[in-house]
Amino acid sequence: MTRKQRRMTIIGGSLAVLALAAALVLNALRDSIVFFSTPTMVAEKHVEPGKRFRLGGLVQPGSLRRGDNLAVTFEVADGNAKLPVAYKGILPDLFREGQGVVAEGALDANGVFKADTVLAKHDETYMPKDVADALKKQGHWKDDYGTQASGGAKPAATTAQGSPQGAVR
């Protein structure tokens, strides 16, 4: 075997090992790559109790119930399915009914999602395109989302010379 053939064999073997390692890592992280699962996805996948995942959707209006010692229950829905959520702790300031939420935890044997972390989503104008398209398809899209993102903010007043009023030169 010449030197060039040996070098090419080593490079080829290294690339094969690297490809195998990448395939194993991607296979192991297959379910963790998704940022969150919706209640419909949970129902379709038949997630077994005890398996940890992130649940995302909108908090159903009228479903929020507060209990003793910071215990809270509410329902998360995506338009097609609902999933009851139980959480014990302080909720984020932006958490409210009708608002987006992402919760981390696991299903119990009764089908209730036991969350150990609840994150309130900021605003529907900052959602991925596929989520916005799904909301439009389900009829939950509000037409003012786009105007709030693009034309909702009023431009600052300008002087005759075109510079903003109150600007320091």
C-alpha positions in Angstrom: 0.0 0.0 0.0 1.4 3.3 -1.0 1.5 6.3 1.3 -1.3 8.0 -0.6 -3.6 5.0 -0.4 -2.9 4.7 3.4 -3.8 8.3 3.9 -7.0 8.0 1.9 -8.0 4.8 3.9 -7.5 6.6 7.2 -9.5 9.6 6.0 -12.3 7.4 4.7 -12.4 5.4 8.0 -12.4 8.6 10.0 -15.3 10.0 8.0 -17.3 6.7 8.4 -16.7 6.8 12.2 -17.8 10.5 12.3 -21.0 9.8 10.3 -21.8 6.8 12.6 -21.4 9.0 15.7 -23.5 11.8 14.2 -26.3 9.3 13.3 -26.3 7.8 16.8 -26.5 11.3 18.5 -29.3 12.4 16.2 -31.2 9.1 16.8 -30.8 9.6 20.6 -32.0 13.2 20.5 -34.9 12.5 18.0 -37.7 13.4 20.4 -35.7 16.2 22.2 -35.1 18.2 19.1 -38.7 19.5 19.1 -39.0 22.5 21.3 -42.5 21.4 22.6 -45.3 19.0 21.8 -48.9 20.2 21.5 -51.8 18.3 23.1 -52.7 16.9 19.7 -49.1 15.6 19.2 -49.2 14.0 22.7 -52.5 12.2 21.9 -51.2 11.0 18.5 -47.9 9.7 20.0 -49.6 8.0 22.9 -46.9 9.2 25.3 -46.5 6.8 28.2 -46.8 8.1 31.8 -43.5 9.2 33.4 -41.8 10.3 30.1 -40.6 13.9 30.4 -41.3 16.3 27.6 -42.4 19.9 27.0 -46.0 20.7 26.4 -47.0 23.9 24.6 -50.3 25.6 23.7 -52.8 28.1 24.9 -54.2 28.2 28.4 -57.9 27.6 28.1 -60.1 30.5 29.3 -62.0 29.5 32.5 -59.8 26.5 33.2 -57.4 28.1 35.8 -58.0 26.9 39.3 -55.8 27.9 42.3 -55.5 25.6 45.3 -53.6 25.6 48.6 -49.8 26.0 48.8 -49.3 27.5 45.3 -51.0 24.6 43.6 -52.5 25.5 40.2 -54.4 23.5 37.6 -55.4 24.6 34.1 -55.9 23.2 30.7 -53.6 23.6 27.7 -55.2 23.4 24.2 -54.1 23.7 20.6 -57.4 24.0 19.0 -58.0 20.2 18.5 -57.2 18.7 21.9 -56.9 19.7 25.5 -54.6 18.4 28.2 -55.0 19.1 32.0 -51.9 20.5 33.7 -51.1 20.5 37.4 -48.3 22.7 38.8 -47.1 23.7 42.2 -45.1 26.9 42.4 -45.1 30.5 41.4 -46.4 31.2 38.0 -44.6 33.7 35.6 -45.9 37.3 35.5 -47.1 36.9 31.9 -49.1 33.8 32.7 -52.9 34.2 32.1 -55.8 32.5 30.4 -55.8 32.7 26.6 -52.0 33.2 26.6 -49.4 30.8 25.2 -47.5 28.6 27.6 -44.8 26.0 27.6 -44.6 23.6 30.5 -42.0 21.0 31.3 -42.9 17.7 33.1 -44.5 14.3 32.6 -47.9 12.7 32.3 -49.2 10.8 35.3 -51.2 7.6 35.2 -54.5 9.6 35.1 -53.4 11.6 32.0 -52.7 14.8 33.9 -49.5 16.6 32.9 -47.5 17.2 36.1 -45.4 20.3 35.3 -42.3 21.2 37.3 -41.6 24.3 35.2 -44.1 26.7 33.5 -42.9 29.3 31.0 -45.3 31.9 29.7 -45.0 32.8 26.1 -44.4 36.5 25.5 -46.6 37.4 22.6 -48.1 35.6 19.6 -46.3 38.0 17.2 -43.1 36.1 18.0 -44.2 32.6 16.9 -42.7 30.3 14.3 -44.3 30.4 10.8 -45.6 26.8 11.0 -47.4 27.6 14.3 -48.9 30.7 12.8 -50.0 28.7 9.8 -51.6 26.0 12.0 -53.5 28.7 14.0 -54.7 30.3 10.7 -55.9 26.9 9.5 -57.8 26.2 12.7 -59.4 29.6 12.7 -57.7 30.9 15.9 -55.6 33.5 14.1 -56.3 37.2 14.7 -55.8 39.6 11.8 -54.2 42.2 14.0 -51.1 40.0 14.8 -49.4 41.1 11.6 -50.2 44.8 12.1 -48.9 44.8 15.6 -45.6 43.3 14.5 -45.1 45.6 11.5 -47.2 48.7 11.8 -48.3 48.8 15.4 -45.5 51.1 16.6 -45.9 54.7 15.6 -42.7 56.3 14.2 -41.1 59.0 16.2 -42.0 62.6 15.2 -39.4 64.3 13.1 -38.4 67.9 12.5 -38.4 69.7 9.1 -34.8 68.7 8.6 -35.7 65.0 9.0 -34.0 64.4 12.4 -36.0 63.0 15.3 -37.3 65.6 17.7 -35.3 65.8 20.9 -32.2 64.2 19.3 -28.9 65.3 20.6 -26.5 66.4 17.9 
